[in-house]
């Protein structure tokens, strides 16, 4: 589910090489749909960038979830019931200053005594469970299919063809990024020499008047970087360097047919063994930040004067580490869902996904199990710009078009500008297989070691919806998981406008055609409808 944030657009390359409890009284009726709304033409302020997903479309002209409005007008000082939300992801920094007071603790377990005190099969699972052990880097699923050497696998030839295409694509991207990195360095050196200092400003660069071709080209490149949100050429170099790290991970690990990533000693093809891994749910390295970011979107402590506000204010986060730097194993995901359900989670967030799933039945059985146990499962739709009605993305809850659960919600991603570009270009979509859309591009949240950062992906959209599900379950605990899903589907804003799909400016369709609900989620409306339904 992770995306490589890139500023290496075709336009930039042209510059270089050719010259993301009780019910309260209903205060008002929900907004049914938006026919027309003024476009926000000004740039977002820093505060808006950090909180745009919580803002209100009508009031702020930003396609947020009306979370702040819900707190101001509906929740106020009401006290809800604690809701456990399981985050199945990479590790979570449970000591983070904005998360440490909202981490679930297994009260049946005595810390670090090496005994399964609560008899659930997992020893010292104090804050959740880690199905990866000390593992981190993994292959993609189609690479595992190839590496198995099993030519009888029905996906073998497809995997082989995809590998050849993907490996060459990433090799080319590596070369491209290396060239861009070198060009940025050359540009920075030329400008520093011109100004006689390294800390030149955007304004100084813009004011250059020269007939020197090399200096003019440096100015053009720097201006382009500044127009793409970079504050300095050093920031641009860092951005490209980070991209290179991700590209090298893809080549060295994800696409490496020789990699032996699994370290738990467990056989991922054998579902009979279940109790492997350990109780350490933290990241194995600082760069394993995905799970921490997702957890913060759901439940970072609100209004504590620190970096970010979560959607839900009455949540305990259960960390279930099952998503490596690569594709997750079906067995780990299936067991992670069951662990979360069996240990009290009422909402599960799954910000992961892949295009091949050899044991998709194991995962669907677990999703069905969650549904039967009254648990909402929220899943990211994926970042491939695909119609997943026609191109599979796993996990899903469909068998021959029939849903196995009525509590599974799949989420596409919105960008922070209302209008034709409001659907994130990377987001998957599907009239049948995507349920709703939520803010997912350029979302600010927690990252390891008391830091904060902006990430983009449907991975960031799903936890926003999981947070709304947790809010509804907290303040209206008698509603079932199926009712909570229906509320989220029914309460969103129906946007009557056409949007660019898959980042392709020539593919413009009605927003309503991209999901089953035809709506973007709205916390304020969800709580109003929940209040009515609870009565």
Helices and strands as residue ranges (DSSP letters): H 10-17, E 33-34, H 46-51, G 52-54, H 57-60, H 67-70, I 71-75, E 83-89, G 100-102, E 128-130, H 141-148, H 156-195, H 202-206, H 213-227, H 233-249, I 250-254, H 290-299, E 315-321, H 330-342, E 347-350, H 360-372, E 376-380, E 398-399, E 402-403, E 408-414, E 436-439, E 443-447, E 451-455, H 458-475, H 481-491, E 493-495, E 498-501, E 504-510, G 511-514, E 519-520, H 523-534
